[in-house]
């Protein structure tokens, strides 16, 4: 539950020196859930863009076409950001 909030909370905890840096690599390799950092607050947390990196092709790709990104930007401007 709340995987993005866990990832952001872990990144912030590492950046602020609350959690050792190697904990992230350990957590990513482990089949078990490693839950040692606080959740990032959900209020204001917005997934803005998804990018995939293909190691075989050494190329990056957006998960959504530019038209979908433009529609998402228009939605954010109209609905989420204060006027």
ZADO-1210 file (C-alpha; in nm, 4 decimals, padded with zeros to 6 digits):
<atoms>
<atom x="00.0000" y="00.0000" z="00.0000" code="UNK" pos="1"/>
<atom x="00.1284" y="00.3488" z="-00.0852" code="UNK" pos="2"/>
<atom x="00.4395" y="00.2396" z="-00.2836" code="UNK" pos="3"/>
<atom x="00.5117" y="00.5883" z="-00.4194" code="UNK" pos="4"/>
<atom x="00.4835" y="00.7420" z="-00.0732" code="UNK" pos="5"/>
<atom x="00.7255" y="00.4755" z="00.0574" code="UNK" pos="6"/>
<atom x="00.9765" y="00.5447" z="-00.2228" code="UNK" pos="7"/>
<atom x="00.9630" y="00.9228" z="-00.1759" code="UNK" pos="8"/>
<atom x="00.9817" y="00.8858" z="00.2029" code="UNK" pos="9"/>
<atom x="01.2870" y="00.6614" z="00.1697" code="UNK" pos="10"/>
<atom x="01.4576" y="00.9007" z="-00.0727" code="UNK" pos="11"/>
<atom x="01.3949" y="01.1919" z="00.1652" code="UNK" pos="12"/>
<atom x="01.5130" y="00.9908" z="00.4658" code="UNK" pos="13"/>
<atom x="01.8376" y="00.9021" z="00.2833" code="UNK" pos="14"/>
<atom x="01.8864" y="01.2607" z="00.1644" code="UNK" pos="15"/>
<atom x="01.8483" y="01.3881" z="00.5219" code="UNK" pos="16"/>
<atom x="02.0816" y="01.1245" z="00.6658" code="UNK" pos="17"/>
<atom x="01.8102" y="00.9445" z="00.8648" code="UNK" pos="18"/>
<atom x="01.8601" y="00.6135" z="00.6821" code="UNK" pos="19"/>
<atom x="02.1915" y="00.4725" z="00.5524" code="UNK" pos="20"/>
<atom x="02.2275" y="00.4992" z="00.1736" code="UNK" pos="21"/>
<atom x="02.2936" y="00.1266" z="00.1239" code="UNK" pos="22"/>
<atom x="01.9521" y="00.0495" z="00.2738" code="UNK" pos="23"/>
<atom x="01.7881" y="00.1385" z="-00.0562" code="UNK" pos="24"/>
<atom x="01.9937" y="-00.1143" z="-00.2529" code="UNK" pos="25"/>
<atom x="01.9224" y="-00.3783" z="00.0114" code="UNK" pos="26"/>
<atom x="01.5492" y="-00.3051" z="00.0015" code="UNK" pos="27"/>
<atom x="01.5383" y="-00.3250" z="-00.3790" code="UNK" pos="28"/>
<atom x="01.7179" y="-00.6635" z="-00.3823" code="UNK" pos="29"/>
<atom x="01.5165" y="-00.8186" z="-00.1021" code="UNK" pos="30"/>
<atom x="01.2038" y="-01.0281" z="-00.1640" code="UNK" pos="31"/>
<atom x="01.0858" y="-00.9055" z="00.1781" code="UNK" pos="32"/>
<atom x="00.9274" y="-00.5706" z="00.2528" code="UNK" pos="33"/>
<atom x="01.1823" y="-00.3335" z="00.4073" code="UNK" pos="34"/>
<atom x="00.9881" y="-00.0620" z="00.5854" code="UNK" pos="35"/>
<atom x="01.2213" y="00.1605" z="00.7861" code="UNK" pos="36"/>
<atom x="01.1438" y="00.5086" z="00.6634" code="UNK" pos="37"/>
<atom x="00.8405" y="00.7317" z="00.7108" code="UNK" pos="38"/>
<atom x="00.5750" y="00.7684" z="00.4435" code="UNK" pos="39"/>
<atom x="00.5853" y="01.0897" z="00.2464" code="UNK" pos="40"/>
<atom x="00.2673" y="01.2908" z="00.3018" code="UNK" pos="41"/>
<atom x="00.0011" y="01.2135" z="00.0434" code="UNK" pos="42"/>
<atom x="-00.1231" y="01.5717" z="00.0209" code="UNK" pos="43"/>
<atom x="00.0405" y="01.7426" z="-00.2748" code="UNK" pos="44"/>
<atom x="00.2181" y="01.4298" z="-00.4008" code="UNK" pos="45"/>
<atom x="00.1601" y="01.4051" z="-00.7751" code="UNK" pos="46"/>
<atom x="00.3121" y="01.1578" z="-01.0188" code="UNK" pos="47"/>
<atom x="00.4027" y="01.3894" z="-01.3029" code="UNK" pos="48"/>
<atom x="00.5735" y="01.1651" z="-01.5557" code="UNK" pos="49"/>
<atom x="00.6758" y="00.8035" z="-01.6101" code="UNK" pos="50"/>
<atom x="00.9941" y="00.7240" z="-01.8017" code="UNK" pos="51"/>
<atom x="01.1285" y="00.3775" z="-01.8800" code="UNK" pos="52"/>
<atom x="01.4940" y="00.3106" z="-01.9496" code="UNK" pos="53"/>
<atom x="01.5759" y="00.0059" z="-02.1613" code="UNK" pos="54"/>
<atom x="01.9241" y="-00.1157" z="-02.0654" code="UNK" pos="55"/>
<atom x="01.9496" y="-00.3349" z="-02.3745" code="UNK" pos="56"/>
<atom x="01.8734" y="-00.0515" z="-02.6137" code="UNK" pos="57"/>
<atom x="02.0320" y="00.2129" z="-02.3862" code="UNK" pos="58"/>
<atom x="01.7306" y="00.4292" z="-02.4615" code="UNK" pos="59"/>
<atom x="01.4675" y="00.6118" z="-02.2609" code="UNK" pos="60"/>
<atom x="01.0996" y="00.6154" z="-02.3450" code="UNK" pos="61"/>
<atom x="00.7996" y="00.7992" z="-02.2039" code="UNK" pos="62"/>
<atom x="00.5153" y="00.5777" z="-02.0839" code="UNK" pos="63"/>
<atom x="00.2537" y="00.8033" z="-02.2451" code="UNK" pos="64"/>
<atom x="00.2507" y="00.9788" z="-02.5823" code="UNK" pos="65"/>
<atom x="00.3114" y="01.3567" z="-02.5907" code="UNK" pos="66"/>
<atom x="-00.0596" y="01.4181" z="-02.6547" code="UNK" pos="67"/>
<atom x="-00.1507" y="01.2439" z="-02.3274" code="UNK" pos="68"/>
<atom x="00.1170" y="01.4453" z="-02.1469" code="UNK" pos="69"/>
<atom x="-00.0299" y="01.7677" z="-02.2874" code="UNK" pos="70"/>
<atom x="-00.3787" y="01.6651" z="-02.1704" code="UNK" pos="71"/>
<atom x="-00.2429" y="01.5864" z="-01.8221" code="UNK" pos="72"/>
<atom x="-00.0724" y="01.9269" z="-01.8059" code="UNK" pos="73"/>
<atom x="-00.3981" y="02.0994" z="-01.9048" code="UNK" pos="74"/>
<atom x="-00.5852" y="01.9041" z="-01.6351" code="UNK" pos="75"/>
<atom x="-00.3293" y="02.0003" z="-01.3683" code="UNK" pos="76"/>
<atom x="-00.3459" y="02.3672" z="-01.4640" code="UNK" pos="77"/>
<atom x="-00.7268" y="02.3691" z="-01.4635" code="UNK" pos="78"/>
<atom x="-00.7956" y="02.1484" z="-01.1622" code="UNK" pos="79"/>
<atom x="-00.5001" y="02.1126" z="-00.9262" code="UNK" pos="80"/>
<atom x="-00.2884" y="02.4252" z="-00.9224" code="UNK" pos="81"/>
<atom x="-00.4128" y="02.7285" z="-00.7334" code="UNK" pos="82"/>
<atom x="-00.5303" y="03.0146" z="-00.9500" code="UNK" pos="83"/>
</atoms>
